[in-house]
Amino acid sequence: MAPLVRTTITTTTRLFGSAAPSSKSHPIQHNSSNTVNLTFIDHTGVRVTVAGRRGMTLYDIASAHQIDLGPLSIAGDVMRYNSSEWHEDVYGEGVGTAFDHVMLNNDWSDLVKPKDEIERMLLDAYWDEEDISEENSRLASQIVVTKEMEGLSVYVPDGLPDDCP
C-alpha cells in the first residue's frame, strides 16, 4: 500500500482582524496640522480608521498601523510631482510589483496623481481582470497622502495573487 500523502493548499488573504491595533502601537500620533484620517476597509467590511502623516504613501501608513497590504517592491521614484504644473524626472527604477493593490472611490480620483504606464502594466500583469478597475485600482506605494485626502476610504482586495509572473 502506498503511503498517504497530505496536500495542504493555502490562500493568502488580507484581513485586519476584529479590532484596530491599540493606540500604544501606533507610531503616527494625530497632529491636525500634519496628519489626516484614512479608513482602510478589507474585503469582509472591517473598517480601521488610522492617522496618516502627509507626505507618506498609503503603503507606509498601512504598514505603520500593521495593516497588511502585501510585500513592497520599489526602488525609487521615476517621476516627482512637485505641483500640478511641475513634474520632475528623478531617474529611479520605480515600482517593481503590484502586490500592494488597493481601490479608491471615484470621488478621490482627482486628488491623486494619475497612474503611469508602469503602474497600469503591473496591475494588469499581477491581478485578474475581475480584480481590478481601470478607474479605481491603484498601488498603495504610488499614492502620496495630502491634506486634501482627509477622510479617504481605501478598499483592500481579499488576497494576494499567487500565480504572478
Accessible surface in RSA format (square Angstrom, percent):
REM  Atomic radii and reference values for relative SASA: ProtOr
REM  Chains: A
REM  Algorithm: Lee & Richards
REM  Probe-radius: 1.40
REM  Slices: 20
REM RES _ NUM      All-atoms   Total-Side   Main-Chain    Non-polar    All polar
REM                ABS   REL    ABS   REL    ABS   REL    ABS   REL    ABS   REL
RES MET A   1   240.27 124.4 151.57 100.3  88.70 211.2 130.44 110.9 109.82 145.5
RES ALA A   2    85.25  78.4  60.58  93.5  24.67  56.1  66.40  93.5  18.84  49.9
RES PRO A   3   117.04  85.3  97.08  88.5  19.96  72.6 108.19  89.3   8.86  55.0
RES LEU A   4   166.79  92.9 132.36  94.7  34.43  86.5 136.76  96.0  30.03  80.8
RES VAL A   5   120.87  79.5  96.85  87.7  24.02  57.9  99.82  86.7  21.06  57.1
RES ARG A   6   205.71  86.4 174.12  88.8  31.59  75.2  65.57  89.6 140.14  84.9
RES THR A   7   109.79  78.1  78.93  80.0  30.86  73.5  59.49  79.9  50.30  76.0
RES THR A   8   107.04  76.1  77.14  78.2  29.90  71.3  58.32  78.3  48.71  73.6
RES ILE A   9   154.25  87.8 124.01  92.4  30.24  72.9 127.04  91.5  27.21  73.8
RES THR A  10   110.65  78.7  89.49  90.7  21.16  50.4  61.68  82.9  48.97  74.0
RES THR A  11   106.01  75.4  80.27  81.4  25.73  61.3  55.12  74.0  50.89  76.9
RES THR A  12    69.25  49.3  61.03  61.9   8.22  19.6  32.19  43.2  37.06  56.0
RES THR A  13    66.46  47.3  47.16  47.8  19.29  46.0  28.45  38.2  38.01  57.5
RES ARG A  14     1.24   0.5   0.50   0.3   0.74   1.8   1.24   1.7   0.00   0.0
RES LEU A  15   100.23  55.8  76.08  54.4  24.15  60.7  76.08  53.4  24.15  65.0
RES PHE A  16    28.19  14.1   2.70   1.7  25.48  66.3   8.23   5.0  19.95  57.1
RES GLY A  17    40.10  49.5   0.00   N/A  40.10  49.5  38.44 105.5   1.66   3.7
RES SER A  18   118.82 100.4  78.30 104.5  40.52  93.3  51.50 109.7  67.33  94.3
RES ALA A  19    74.95  68.9  55.04  84.9  19.91  45.3  62.56  88.1  12.38  32.8
RES ALA A  20    53.52  49.2  31.80  49.1  21.73  49.4  31.80  44.8  21.73  57.6
RES PRO A  21    37.96  27.7  19.15  17.5  18.82  68.4  31.66  26.1   6.30  39.2
RES SER A  22    69.86  59.0  52.70  70.3  17.17  39.5  50.42 107.4  19.44  27.2
RES SER A  23    88.15  74.5  75.82 101.2  12.33  28.4  44.23  94.2  43.91  61.5
RES LYS A  24   197.92  96.6 160.82  98.7  37.10  88.3 112.49 101.2  85.44  91.0
RES SER A  25    49.63  41.9  30.12  40.2  19.51  44.9  40.95  87.2   8.68  12.2
RES HIS A  26    35.95  19.6  30.77  21.4   5.17  13.2  18.54  19.1  17.41  20.3
RES PRO A  27    84.09  61.3  51.14  46.6  32.95 119.8  64.13  52.9  19.96 124.1
RES ILE A  28     7.42   4.2   4.16   3.1   3.26   7.9   4.16   3.0   3.26   8.9
RES GLN A  29   117.41  65.7 112.34  82.1   5.07  12.1  59.56 126.8  57.84  43.9
RES HIS A  30   102.95  56.3  72.22  50.2  30.72  78.6  56.32  58.0  46.63  54.3
RES ASN A  31    75.88  52.3  69.18  66.9   6.70  16.1  23.22  55.9  52.65  50.9
RES SER A  32   101.47  85.7  74.99 100.1  26.48  61.0  42.96  91.5  58.52  82.0
RES SER A  33    69.60  58.8  56.21  75.0  13.39  30.8  54.20 115.4  15.40  21.6
RES ASN A  34    65.99  45.5  65.99  63.8   0.01   0.0   7.20  17.3  58.79  56.8
RES THR A  35     7.38   5.2   1.05   1.1   6.33  15.1   1.05   1.4   6.33   9.6
RES VAL A  36     3.43   2.3   3.43   3.1   0.00   0.0   3.43   3.0   0.00   0.0
RES ASN A  37    52.70  36.3  52.38  50.6   0.32   0.8   9.12  21.9  43.59  42.1
RES LEU A  38     0.07   0.0   0.00   0.0   0.07   0.2   0.07   0.0   0.00   0.0
RES THR A  39    19.61  13.9  19.61  19.9   0.00   0.0   4.68   6.3  14.94  22.6
RES PHE A  40     0.00   0.0   0.00   0.0   0.00   0.0   0.00   0.0   0.00   0.0
RES ILE A  41    11.66   6.6  10.83   8.1   0.83   2.0  10.83   7.8   0.83   2.2
RES ASP A  42     5.36   3.8   0.34   0.3   5.02  11.9   0.22   0.5   5.14   5.1
RES HIS A  43    83.61  45.7  45.13  31.4  38.48  98.4  40.90  42.2  42.70  49.7
RES THR A  44    83.94  59.7  45.76  46.4  38.18  91.0  52.53  70.6  31.41  47.5
RES GLY A  45    44.56  54.9   0.00   N/A  44.56  54.9  28.12  77.2  16.44  36.8
RES VAL A  46    46.54  30.6  40.18  36.4   6.36  15.3  46.26  40.2   0.28   0.8
RES ARG A  47   152.74  64.1 125.80  64.1  26.94  64.1  45.20  61.8 107.54  65.2
RES VAL A  48     4.21   2.8   2.03   1.8   2.18   5.3   4.21   3.7   0.00   0.0
RES THR A  49    81.66  58.1  57.24  58.0  24.42  58.2  40.01  53.7  41.65  63.0
RES VAL A  50     4.22   2.8   0.03   0.0   4.19  10.1   4.22   3.7   0.00   0.0
RES ALA A  51    13.81  12.7   9.44  14.6   4.37   9.9   9.44  13.3   4.37  11.6
RES GLY A  52     0.00   0.0   0.00   N/A   0.00   0.0   0.00   0.0   0.00   0.0
RES ARG A  53   102.20  42.9 102.20  52.1   0.00   0.0  32.45  44.4  69.74  42.3
RES ARG A  54    95.96  40.3  80.69  41.1  15.27  36.3  16.85  23.0  79.11  47.9
RES GLY A  55    54.26  66.9   0.00   N/A  54.26  66.9  29.08  79.8  25.18  56.4
RES MET A  56    46.02  23.8  42.09  27.9   3.93   9.4  45.34  38.5   0.68   0.9
RES THR A  57    25.37  18.0  25.34  25.7   0.03   0.1  23.70  31.8   1.67   2.5
RES LEU A  58     0.00   0.0   0.00   0.0   0.00   0.0   0.00   0.0   0.00   0.0
RES TYR A  59    25.33  11.8  25.26  14.4   0.07   0.2   8.89   6.7  16.44  20.3
RES ASP A  60    59.01  41.3  54.78  54.5   4.23  10.0  10.83  25.5  48.18  48.0
RES ILE A  61     0.00   0.0   0.00   0.0   0.00   0.0   0.00   0.0   0.00   0.0
RES ALA A  62     0.20   0.2   0.20   0.3   0.00   0.0   0.20   0.3   0.00   0.0
RES SER A  63    58.16  49.1  39.22  52.3  18.94  43.6  34.18  72.8  23.98  33.6
RES ALA A  64    20.48  18.8   8.96  13.8  11.52  26.2  19.35  27.2   1.13   3.0
RES HIS A  65     0.00   0.0   0.00   0.0   0.00   0.0   0.00   0.0   0.00   0.0
RES GLN A  66   115.83  64.8  82.74  60.5  33.09  78.8  62.43 132.9  53.40  40.5
RES ILE A  67     6.96   4.0   2.89   2.2   4.07   9.8   3.97   2.9   2.99   8.1
RES ASP A  68    75.87  53.1  66.88  66.6   8.99  21.2  33.21  78.2  42.66  42.5
RES LEU A  69     3.66   2.0   0.82   0.6   2.84   7.1   0.82   0.6   2.84   7.6
RES GLY A  70     7.40   9.1   0.00   N/A   7.40   9.1   4.32  11.9   3.08   6.9
RES PRO A  71    72.29  52.7  61.70  56.2  10.59  38.5  71.42  59.0   0.87   5.4
RES LEU A  72    72.20  40.2  41.78  29.9  30.42  76.5  42.13  29.6  30.07  80.9
RES SER A  73    46.15  39.0  38.97  52.0   7.18  16.5  19.78  42.1  26.38  37.0
RES ILE A  74    63.59  36.2  33.57  25.0  30.01  72.3  35.28  25.4  28.31  76.8
RES ALA A  75    59.87  55.0  32.19  49.7  27.68  63.0  43.73  61.6  16.14  42.8
RES GLY A  76    34.17  42.1   0.00   N/A  34.17  42.1  30.68  84.2   3.49   7.8
RES ASP A  77    82.44  57.7  72.73  72.4   9.71  23.0  11.72  27.6  70.72  70.5
RES VAL A  78    47.41  31.2  43.78  39.6   3.64   8.8  43.78  38.0   3.64   9.9
RES MET A  79    67.51  35.0  61.07  40.4   6.44  15.3  60.33  51.3   7.18   9.5
RES ARG A  80   115.85  48.6 112.79  57.5   3.06   7.3  34.77  47.5  81.08  49.1
RES TYR A  81    75.80  35.4  47.27  26.9  28.53  74.2  26.77  20.1  49.03  60.4
RES ASN A  82    52.86  36.5  17.73  17.1  35.13  84.6   9.67  23.3  43.19  41.7
RES SER A  83    53.82  45.5  37.48  50.0  16.34  37.6  47.60 101.4   6.22   8.7
RES SER A  84    95.87  81.0  61.91  82.6  33.96  78.2  57.37 122.2  38.50  53.9
RES GLU A  85   148.50  85.3 118.56  89.7  29.95  71.3  69.29 134.0  79.22  64.7
RES TRP A  86   150.03  60.2 147.36  71.3   2.66   6.3 131.86  70.3  18.17  29.5
RES HIS A  87    86.31  47.2  61.33  42.6  24.98  63.9  48.13  49.6  38.19  44.4
RES GLU A  88    60.46  34.7  56.50  42.7   3.96   9.4  19.48  37.7  40.98  33.5
RES ASP A  89    65.42  45.8  49.18  48.9  16.24  38.4  17.34  40.8  48.08  47.9
RES VAL A  90    44.77  29.5  20.74  18.8  24.03  57.9  25.18  21.9  19.59  53.1
RES TYR A  91   184.31  86.1 152.29  86.6  32.03  83.3 116.75  87.7  67.56  83.3
RES GLY A  92    25.20  31.1   0.00   N/A  25.20  31.1  13.26  36.4  11.94  26.7
RES GLU A  93   140.35  80.6 117.20  88.7  23.15  55.1  47.48  91.8  92.87  75.8
RES GLY A  94     7.18   8.9   0.00   N/A   7.18   8.9   4.29  11.8   2.89   6.5
RES VAL A  95    12.26   8.1   3.91   3.5   8.35  20.1   3.91   3.4   8.35  22.6
RES GLY A  96    37.70  46.5   0.00   N/A  37.70  46.5  23.51  64.5  14.19  31.8
RES THR A  97    22.21  15.8  21.89  22.2   0.32   0.8  20.67  27.8   1.54   2.3
RES ALA A  98     0.00   0.0   0.00   0.0   0.00   0.0   0.00   0.0   0.00   0.0
RES PHE A  99    40.65  20.3  40.65  25.2   0.00   0.0  40.65  24.6   0.00   0.0
RES ASP A 100     1.82   1.3   1.82   1.8   0.00   0.0   0.00   0.0   1.82   1.8
RES HIS A 101     0.00   0.0   0.00   0.0   0.00   0.0   0.00   0.0   0.00   0.0
RES VAL A 102     0.00   0.0   0.00   0.0   0.00   0.0   0.00   0.0   0.00   0.0
RES MET A 103    53.32  27.6  53.32  35.3   0.00   0.0  30.39  25.8  22.94  30.4
RES LEU A 104     7.84   4.4   5.75   4.1   2.09   5.3   6.08   4.3   1.76   4.7
RES ASN A 105    59.10  40.8  52.13  50.4   6.97  16.8   8.29  19.9  50.82  49.1
RES ASN A 106    93.99  64.8  83.33  80.5  10.66  25.7  26.45  63.7  67.55  65.3
RES ASP A 107   119.56  83.7  89.57  89.2  29.99  70.9  28.93  68.1  90.63  90.4
RES TRP A 108    46.29  18.6  46.29  22.4   0.00   0.0  36.46  19.4   9.83  15.9
RES SER A 109    53.98  45.6  41.00  54.7  12.98  29.9  26.30  56.0  27.68  38.8
RES ASP A 110   139.01  97.4 106.58 106.1  32.43  76.7  33.68  79.3 105.33 105.0
RES LEU A 111    66.57  37.1  49.33  35.3  17.23  43.3  53.51  37.6  13.06  35.1
RES VAL A 112    17.35  11.4   5.31   4.8  12.04  29.0   9.07   7.9   8.28  22.5
RES LYS A 113    56.16  27.4  41.80  25.6  14.36  34.2  31.87  28.7  24.28  25.9
RES PRO A 114    95.92  69.9  85.14  77.6  10.78  39.2  94.48  78.0   1.44   9.0
RES LYS A 115    27.27  13.3  13.03   8.0  14.24  33.9   9.60   8.6  17.67  18.8
RES ASP A 116    50.59  35.4  42.27  42.1   8.32  19.7  33.18  78.1  17.40  17.4
RES GLU A 117   123.82  71.1 117.32  88.8   6.50  15.5  64.58 124.9  59.25  48.4
RES ILE A 118    63.34  36.0  61.98  46.2   1.36   3.3  63.26  45.6   0.08   0.2
RES GLU A 119     2.18   1.2   2.18   1.6   0.00   0.0   0.64   1.2   1.53   1.3
RES ARG A 120    76.23  32.0  75.63  38.6   0.60   1.4  29.62  40.5  46.61  28.3
RES MET A 121   107.92  55.9 102.10  67.6   5.82  13.9  67.13  57.1  40.78  54.0
RES LEU A 122    15.74   8.8  15.74  11.3   0.00   0.0  15.74  11.1   0.00   0.0
RES LEU A 123     3.73   2.1   3.73   2.7   0.00   0.0   3.73   2.6   0.00   0.0
RES ASP A 124    89.73  62.9  69.61  69.3  20.12  47.6  27.42  64.5  62.31  62.1
RES ALA A 125    54.24  49.9  24.98  38.5  29.26  66.6  36.40  51.3  17.83  47.2
RES TYR A 126    28.94  13.5  22.97  13.1   5.97  15.5   5.41   4.1  23.52  29.0
RES TRP A 127    15.38   6.2   6.81   3.3   8.57  20.1   9.16   4.9   6.22  10.1
RES ASP A 128    79.64  55.8  72.45  72.1   7.19  17.0  13.61  32.0  66.03  65.9
RES GLU A 129   153.93  88.4 139.78 105.8  14.15  33.7  54.15 104.7  99.78  81.5
RES GLU A 130   146.64  84.2 107.22  81.1  39.42  93.8  66.81 129.2  79.82  65.2
RES ASP A 131    55.79  39.1  45.23  45.0  10.56  25.0   9.55  22.5  46.23  46.1
RES ILE A 132    35.09  20.0  19.27  14.4  15.83  38.1  19.82  14.3  15.27  41.4
RES SER A 133    25.24  21.3  18.67  24.9   6.56  15.1  19.77  42.1   5.47   7.7
RES GLU A 134   100.03  57.4  85.05  64.3  14.98  35.7  54.21 104.8  45.83  37.4
RES GLU A 135   119.50  68.6  99.45  75.2  20.05  47.7  53.04 102.6  66.47  54.3
RES ASN A 136    26.45  18.2  25.31  24.5   1.14   2.7   5.35  12.9  21.10  20.4
RES SER A 137     0.85   0.7   0.85   1.1   0.00   0.0   0.85   1.8   0.00   0.0
RES ARG A 138    10.85   4.6  10.85   5.5   0.00   0.0   5.80   7.9   5.04   3.1
RES LEU A 139     0.00   0.0   0.00   0.0   0.00   0.0   0.00   0.0   0.00   0.0
RES ALA A 140     0.00   0.0   0.00   0.0   0.00   0.0   0.00   0.0   0.00   0.0
RES SER A 141     8.62   7.3   2.84   3.8   5.78  13.3   2.85   6.1   5.77   8.1
RES GLN A 142    16.76   9.4  13.13   9.6   3.62   8.6   3.10   6.6  13.66  10.4
RES ILE A 143     1.55   0.9   0.24   0.2   1.31   3.2   1.55   1.1   0.00   0.0
RES VAL A 144    75.02  49.4  67.41  61.0   7.60  18.3  67.41  58.6   7.60  20.6
RES VAL A 145     1.72   1.1   0.00   0.0   1.72   4.2   0.00   0.0   1.72   4.7
RES THR A 146    50.17  35.7  47.36  48.0   2.81   6.7  48.64  65.3   1.52   2.3
RES LYS A 147   129.42  63.1 118.99  73.0  10.42  24.8  62.41  56.2  67.01  71.4
RES GLU A 148    91.03  52.3  72.56  54.9  18.47  44.0  46.93  90.8  44.11  36.0
RES MET A 149     1.83   0.9   1.83   1.2   0.00   0.0   1.83   1.6   0.00   0.0
RES GLU A 150    83.91  48.2  72.60  54.9  11.31  26.9  51.03  98.7  32.88  26.8
RES GLY A 151    42.02  51.8   0.00   N/A  42.02  51.8  27.32  75.0  14.69  32.9
RES LEU A 152     0.17   0.1   0.17   0.1   0.00   0.0   0.17   0.1   0.00   0.0
RES SER A 153    22.90  19.3  22.89  30.6   0.00   0.0   4.64   9.9  18.26  25.6
RES VAL A 154     0.00   0.0   0.00   0.0   0.00   0.0   0.00   0.0   0.00   0.0
RES TYR A 155    81.39  38.0  81.38  46.3   0.01   0.0  58.25  43.8  23.14  28.5
RES VAL A 156     3.54   2.3   0.00   0.0   3.54   8.5   0.48   0.4   3.06   8.3
RES PRO A 157    21.39  15.6   9.39   8.6  12.00  43.6  20.87  17.2   0.52   3.2
RES ASP A 158    77.44  54.2  75.37  75.0   2.07   4.9   7.05  16.6  70.39  70.2
RES GLY A 159    11.25  13.9   0.00   N/A  11.25  13.9   8.70  23.9   2.55   5.7
RES LEU A 160    33.12  18.4  21.46  15.4  11.65  29.3  21.68  15.2  11.43  30.8
RES PRO A 161    23.33  17.0   5.75   5.2  17.58  63.9  16.28  13.4   7.05  43.8
RES ASP A 162   127.35  89.2  88.66  88.2  38.69  91.5  41.68  98.1  85.66  85.4
RES ASP A 163   114.56  80.2  84.57  84.2  29.99  70.9  41.57  97.8  73.00  72.8
RES CYS A 164    40.19  30.4  12.23  13.6  27.96  65.7  12.13  30.7  28.06  30.3
RES PRO A 165   118.63  86.5  52.54  47.9  66.09 240.2  94.08  77.7  24.55 152.6
END  Absolute sums over single chains surface
CHAIN  1 A     9859.4       7483.8       2375.6       5347.1       4512.3
END  Absolute sums over all chains
TOTAL          9859.4       7483.8       2375.6       5347.1       4512.3
